[in-house]
Amino acid sequence: MRCDIEDIVSGYVQLKRRGKNLVGLCPFHNEKTPSFTVYPENGSFYCFGCGAGGEVVSFIRRAENLDFAEAVRFLCDRVGMVMPSDNFDDSLAQRRKRIYEMNREAARFFHECLMSEKGKTALEYYLGRGYTKKTITRFGLGYAPNEWRALLTHLREKGYSYEEIYEANLAQKSDKNGKVSFYDNFRNRVIVPIIDPRGNVVAFGGRVLDDSKPKYINTSDTPVYKKSLGVFGLNFAKNSKEKSLILVEGYMDAIALHQAGFTNSIACLGTALTGEMAHLLSRYAEEVLIAYDNDEAGRKATERAIKVFSSIGMKMRVIRLSGGKDPDEILKKFGPEKIRSLIDGAENEIEFALLKAREGLDLESSDGKVKYLSLAADILSSERNSIAVDVYTSRLAEELGVEKNAITVRINQLRRKKAASVEKKKYETIQRDSMAKMGKLRLSNNTSVKAVKAQERIITLLFENPDFYPSVKERLTEESFSIPSLGKIFKILSRRIEENESLDLTAFSSELSNAEISDFVRLSKQSESFSGTKKELFDCIEVLENEREEHEKNSIDISKMSNEEYAALFKKKK
């Protein structure tokens, strides 16, 4: 009740009021047109694009990758309340807590190894990269010894089981000849701990000291870490006074930039930039400066990153690295001043695209001009900022000696064509997804479309009109629903009605998965076009009863038939 959903969600999504509701770009999938809606009236949210829905607790569960109890604790801390400790099944929360503690212990172990005699070569590697001991300590850098069970033995002495260490991906498992054994995941590597924005050690990155393969090993997904959300340095960068983040390819570059004073530097881990990462970064900065390596792979990664940030409407600029292949090399050669000048000259998304489009074209020739203008018009037709389009159209006209109006006409033609294509694709996608979902339900549960709709409607009618329940409770049970998720919701709903408990959406969060509560909210959003009467409820129940009777009638046990009855089946078919 204290956590106003508008207040909570606006920390993650830029919301705009539309009537009594609020809309914004969904934080759970990439989109350019807002389909994410917040309903302050009943404290819920729903995305008409990806189907994510729920209330304030389920929002935090999704946004922060937490289980129910952890999400409640997160919100309690936000509003200064004490979290009850004995009302929840917090087994997952306890597992996560153990992994957090284990990771912190592992980070301490790796750092101590680095500073010991056995870590001498690794320490020389860090110092050789130009890192000071202060930087090494600040980032908790470490070394995994060239031993099979060094960390495993240490953590076992601290009271952690083999399975716990394995679940944290600090150990690997081998099963030879029916005998299971465990060994360290990280061996003979310099180690970089990955710390989340809340200060928890969630993962590790390990780099070899020579040219052996694989060069890097990163923690796989665990109960406390998702690679698709893995961002290095954000725990420090979020406290920077800068309104932007500098995104580089590797954590070594990020560390070098931090040491040089660019404390807003971050790196993505073990995977290409994802929409989830982009949404995460948008919570901490207004703009991202992309500084990927100056090679073909880096340029392709830059183009992908631009598309991801553009899809969520986040401002970005591209730093064109010159004088070195990556930020670390440029720092070593020219110092921080060079990086600062590159940042000052960073290109925005349009400038980057236009410069790329003109590569290899002879703009002195008519053919080259036409090709470039065609590409440029296509680029500008996708830009939503009309002022920016006008500025760049004027520049193009002046630079190439053509009429501005000619470029504008072409841009508008392409815009109309793209808009029509987007609408067609959107309609086709909605139709396809809707039919696929309905077909899946029917096939997996041997249920007609009419019966599926009736089951969904029964749930929403009882949720909105709990006083209807006494009239129908003798006719409905969990087994009345052929769709398991709806049967589960009915069971919880009927119990809460009978025990006179709250039917607030949050009351269902602890017992439903994110997908189930999303379905629950989806049903309530579809209910406005129905009458909502008790007769409608009776009609829906009758649909289920009729279908059940039909199934029973057609379900014949052949094994119990006489020869005459069995033969009669074939006569009927003739």
Order of alpha helices (4+ residues) and beta strands (2+ residues): alpha-beta-beta-beta-beta-beta-alpha-alpha-alpha-alpha-alpha-beta-alpha-alpha-beta-beta-beta-beta-beta-beta-alpha-beta-alpha-beta-alpha-beta-alpha-beta-alpha-alpha-beta-alpha-alpha-alpha-alpha-alpha-alpha-alpha-alpha-alpha-alpha-alpha
